[in-house]
Every structure is written in structure tokens, then in C-alpha cells.
């Protein structure tokens, strides 16, 4: 969290709690004032001049908003509870690219994990046994390959993907469509606890006390895809919310992958639709790994490794530890390509991520 005063933090929390002040409106408001405290104390006429609803200007001073902000501050005092804000240097770079970037992210667990290379896995809540088995197997292999598995903690494919990563000691991120104090579905309370205990993270942009609301789950989906290098749809019907995630991923410039299934299984039709629309057909985990890494890994002898020029990212990191964004700027490459390359180097044991910065491994 950036170094800000307690009053500024409380002001940001109060603005974030206003129900009609979504990400775009909140960014518009904050860009018009020096800080959140100034925006919060500005006259209602200033808010109206920005085209903001009158109800927002009225609600900002309500006792209920003050009480909820105070409760959020209490929550943040507990160990393992974090808040990432849009102007925090540790805010995930890929997510920052979104036009409706979440202004605040509440996190239970490891916030540094959000900057690690991620692969989103989504699919049907009413998945078949083969679909669940595929989700578990793919998540295990991808987690072993160094990817953080990101999903939405829903029943079905989401839960199987999270559990698959945990099975092999991998890391996984659950992005909620509720506040962190109203975790849904309740059947996954234990899974959420295991994710945090295993070094993962549970994340939400919504106020801590926000209950399940249908409109919030598509908002959640844009974060799942926005954090990730690509989205793998394991099993989905044509009406599945997973296809929303896939569409958002494509709009965000992310890779979309889909596992085909039987023409007789309704749960495969959404994946077949995605493949017809250009998603990569996936039959094995290598299909995903090769696409994300950008090149085929080939074994090399120590002599051959010594004769090859040093990888440009390694050359930068031998000079000094750097964040993903700084590396992208240094070598003038897209952040998504940098994260994929770092994953490859991490699998080879050549780099490691420490406190949000990448370092070259010398041993």
C-alpha cells in the first residue's frame, strides 16, 4: 500500500463504498482532485459538474458509509490482510492495463502473487466428471510448470482448478464476486482457507461486506482474465459465464484456449464455439505451455549454454533486481511477453521473484 495518511486511506475507502461510483466514475472523480480527501470534501456541485449521480454526493457523508469504512480499516489490521490501490507500485501491471482497472483490491494471503505469471482456468459449475478430472490434471501440470492458477472459486471447474494447484504445492489465486467477508459459495470456505494457507491469495475489488449479486460476477471475470497471460476454458455450455471471461480475455489481448469434448455432451458446446471463433484447441498441457512461453524449450548441454549469448532479461537482472514493468520498459517488449519469458527462466532455475522484484539466480 502506498504511504498515505490515515485520513486519505479512510477517504478512499469511503469513496469506494459508494454504490453508484464504479471504477470508471471513481477514476474520473479522483483525476479531478488532488486526492481522495479533497474529492470527498468537495461541494456537491463539483460532483454534479463531473456528471456523477446526485445520490453519490449525498451518500458520501452518511454514517453507514463511515461505519463500513471504519470496519474495513479494522480488517486491514489483521495479519495477512492487504489492500492494493491503483497508485501502488506493487499493483499488478497486467491488470493496470484495463480501461476499467479496479481502483482497490482487497487481498487475503500473498499480494505479491498477483504479479506472478498466471494462467486462468474457468468452466462450468455443473461440470461432468471428465471435465473435473481435466481441470485438476491441467492445473497440476501448469502449477508444476511454474504458473499461478487463477480462477473464481465457483463450484465445478473453478474449484477443481484451485485444488489441482494445491495438490502439487502450487500457488493459486481465487478472485471473488463478493466481498472477502461474504465468501461465496459457502461450500468453498474450506477451499479458500487452504488457498491462503498454501501461500495463495483470495482477492476482491468489492467492499468487504458485499453479498452475492448477479451483476458483480461479470465484473469479477474481467479481473480473472486481466491478471492472467491467458484463459483456459475446460468445459462450458454456450450460456456459461466462462464464455464471458473468454470474451473479456480476447478483448484484453490475452490468449484463449479451449478443451474440446464429445459432440453429444452439452457442456462441450461452449468450448467448441470458442474454437470456431479462434480459440486455440488444447489437447495437452504442452499446447498451453508452448504457446505461453513463445518458444519450444530444447535441452542444451552446459557447453552449448556457455556459447549462447545471455538472455536479455538475465543481462538486465544481473545488473540489478527489477520489477516486471521495469524489465518490459528496459527491453521494450510487451509486459505479457516479459511475464511468459520470466516463467521460462524461472522453470530453468535462472531467475526468482522476491518481494515483487525479479532477481538472477547465481547458484
Buried (B, 14 or more C-beta within 10 A) or exposed (E): BEEBEEEBBBBBBBBBBBEEBBBEBBBBBBEBBEBBBBBBEBEBEBBEEBEBBEEBBEBBEEEEBBEBBEBBEEBBEEEEBBBBBBEBEBBBBBBBBBEBBBBBBBBBBBBBBBBBBBBBBBBBBBBBEBBBBBBBBBBBBBBBBBBBBBBBBBBBBBBBBBBBBBBEEBBBBBBBBBBBBBBBBEEBEEBBEBBBEBBBBBBBBBBBBBEBEEEBBBBBBBBBBBBBBBBBBBBBBEEBBBBBBBBBBBEBEBBBBBBBBEEEBBBBBBBBBBBEEEBBEBEEBEBBBEBBBEEEEEEEEEEEEEEEEEBEBBEBBEEEBBBBBBBBEBBEBEBBBBBBBBBBBBBBEBBBBEEBBBBBEEE
